[in-house]
Amino acid sequence: MGGDGLPDTLDDHSTWDEMADNMSEAERKLVEKQAEHLIKQAAEETLKSRGYLPGGVQEIYNRITQVTEAKFNWKAYLRQFVNGSIRSTMKSSRKKINRRLEKQDVPGKKYLRKVNMLVAIDTSGSVSSKELTEFMNEIHHIHKNGAEVTIIQCDARINSIDKFNPKMNIEIKGRGGTEFDPVIDYYNKNRSQFTCLVYFTDGECHCEIKPQGKLLWVLSSVSQINENLPGPQIKLN
């Protein structure tokens, strides 16, 4: 470990190989995700104090935090798929004059169409770290296109429900079995709060509960379409 709190080298994999031989696939994925989180945390602290990172660590940090081009046209989706169920909010606007109070220079009201999406992430052990990174990248683009996003993490049960903040690191919780019903049940019970549900998953499960609102399944690029799931599905390319 160097004086900056970061590893002196990341090339010695002998210890990792010995540990990996005694781990299940789910355990290896969990350790990889936790290691990435620790590297990202240490790198950000070093950047704050020193303003730079060693070359090898900078490369890993860039890979972990990079937001790449979206694999799905979320702009078109937000415009078409949720068009019939967008709630409106109002804000004051100087561009729209309140005719009744024009002489007092009182601003008018401008209606804004708002999309509040419930976005589920399948955090079961069958979903790899690469797939989770793929999911998070798409969620960044959903938010970037103007939607309010509430993230619900679920493996066999719901593990967390949080408002999405692109500046905050999301800790993945779960890595157990797979159940879709807990999320759909939550969605049905809180339909008035959300425009739609978007479920990121590898699709390796089925559900018994029928969604009472709009639902889109987003399958990872390495998964297969599951015809038993209710509602439309897309596969990331």
C-alpha positions, 0 to 999 in steps of 0.5 A: 500500500502506498503513502497515498492510500492506494495499492502500490500495484494491482498486477499481482493476482496470486492471492486473488487466484487462490481465494477465487478457487474456493469461492462460488460464482456469486461470491466472486461477483460480490467481491469484485463489486466491493473491490471496485467500490473500495478502489473508487472511494480511495481514488476519489479521496486521493483526487481531493487531497492530491489532485491526481492519481497514479497511471494504473489506478487512473485507468481503473477509476476511469473504467469504473466511473465512465458513463458510456453511450446509451444502448437504448433510445430513452428520449424516444421512450420517455416521449412515446411510452409514458405519454399518456400518464405524465403528471403535471407540475407548475412553476412561475414563468416570466415568459408567460404573462398572467393577463389578469395581473399584467399591470402588477408584473406578476409572473404567469404559470408554466406547466411542466410535464414530469416523469417519475419512473420506478426503476428496479435493478435485479441484484440477484447472484445471477447478475454479473458486475458487468451487467450491473454496470450496464444497467447503471449506465442506462439509468444515468441516461434515463435521468439525463433525459429529464426523468425523476428516478427512484431506484429499487434494488431487489434479489429475492426481496426488496433491499433498498428504495432510494431517489437516484442521484448521479453524483452519489455512488450506489451500493449494490445490495442483495446478491441472493436469489431472484424474485420479481413479485416483491417489486411488482407488488410495491409498484401496484400499491404505489401506482399513484407515485410513478409514471411507469416501472422499468425493470433491469434484469437478466430475465432468469425468473418468472412472476405471478403478480400482474402489473397494474401500470406500465412496465418495461423489462430491460434485459442485459446484453448477454441475457435472453428474452423471457416470453413468460414475463408480462409486458414489453421487453427490450434487450440491450445491444 
